[in-house]
């Protein structure tokens, strides 16, 4: 996987952490807006990126 792919996965991991904060510790606030819809959209983008980079793997 490329460096960009790794960075995208790391970013997604932090989006999940932000989502957890938004659910369980609202008073802390999040750095950027996050929702299940945004998570699904971002995951779909990452999946597309991986499929383009490694078509034979998937």
BADO-362301 format. One line per 10 residues: number of its first residue (from 1); their letters; for each residue x, y, z of N, C-alpha, C. Coordinates in steps of 0.02 Angstrom, whole numbers. Atoms other than C-alpha are relative to their C-alpha. Layout:
N
NUM = A = X:Y:Z:X:Y:Z:X:Y:Z ~ ...
***
This chain:
58
1 = XXXXXXXXXX = 43:-59:0:0:0:0:45:62:0 ~ -40:-61:6:62:175:-38:-1:39:65 ~ -2:-45:-58:107:308:88:-66:37:7 ~ 65:-34:-2:-52:400:41:-54:-45:28 ~ 48:48:-26:-152:243:77:7:-8:75 ~ -12:6:-72:-71:224:247:-24:62:37 ~ 22:-63:-31:-104:407:286:-76:4:3 ~ 74:-1:2:-286:388:234:-28:-45:54 ~ 24:45:-53:-307:239:351:12:29:69 ~ -14:-32:-65:-224:333:494:-50:56:13
11 = XXXXXXXXXX = 49:-54:-6:-338:482:462:-69:-30:18 ~ 65:32:-14:-489:365:462:-3:-25:72 ~ -3:22:-70:-434:291:627:-15:57:47 ~ 13:-57:-43:-434:464:703:-71:26:-7 ~ 71:-18:8:-605:501:629:-43:-45:45 ~ 37:45:-44:-667:348:723:7:22:72 ~ -10:-25:-68:-590:415:884:-42:63:12 ~ 41:-61:-7:-674:583:854:-74:-18:6 ~ 69:23:-3:-838:492:825:-16:-27:70 ~ 10:25:-68:-818:402:992:-8:57:49
21 = XXXXXXXXXX = 7:-58:-43:-792:569:1077:-68:32:-9 ~ 65:-32:13:-947:639:993:-58:-40:30 ~ 53:41:-30:-1049:493:1060:2:-2:76 ~ -6:14:-71:-981:470:1235:26:57:43 ~ -26:-56:-39:-904:636:1286:-13:65:-37 ~ 19:-58:41:-999:773:1195:30:65:26 ~ -25:-62:-29:-937:905:1316:72:16:-23 ~ -69:-11:23:-760:882:1247:3:30:-70 ~ 3:-23:70:-813:926:1068:50:-38:-43 ~ -46:33:47:-725:861:913:35:53:-42
31 = XXXXXXXXXX = -38:-47:41:-595:943:802:-36:18:-65 ~ 37:-12:63:-702:922:647:-64:-40:4 ~ 64:36:-1:-880:867:614:9:-73:-22 ~ -4:71:17:-899:678:611:-67:-33:14 ~ 64:35:-7:-1049:565:587:8:-68:-35 ~ -3:64:34:-1088:390:527:0:10:-76 ~ 2:-14:72:-1127:463:356:70:20:-25 ~ -68:-22:20:-956:548:347:49:-58:3 ~ -44:58:-5:-870:390:407:-10:-48:-58 ~ 14:45:57:-956:283:275:27:29:-65
41 = XXXXXXXXXX = -24:-33:61:-914:410:140:77:-5:-5 ~ -73:1:0:-731:419:190:26:-71:-10 ~ -21:69:9:-716:230:203:-8:-22:-72 ~ 11:16:70:-789:212:30:55:30:-44 ~ -54:-32:38:-660:335:-38:66:-38:9 ~ -62:37:-14:-518:239:46:-3:-68:-36 ~ 9:64:34:-586:74:-20:12:6:-75 ~ -11:-12:72:-592:144:-197:74:11:-15 ~ -71:-15:10:-414:208:-180:41:-65:3 ~ -36:64:-7:-351:37:-121:-14:-45:-60
51 = XXXXXXXX = 17:43:57:-444:-54:-260:35:24:-64 ~ -35:-26:59:-365:61:-391:75:-17:4 ~ -72:13:-7:-190:35:-320:17:-74:-4 ~ -14:71:-2:-204:-153:-298:-59:-40:-26 ~ 60:34:27:-338:-222:-415:2:-76:6 ~ -4:73:-4:-273:-401:-408:-5:-27:71 ~ 1:21:-70:-267:-406:-219:-70:-12:25 ~ 68:6:-27:-452:-383:-190:-44:-38:-46
***
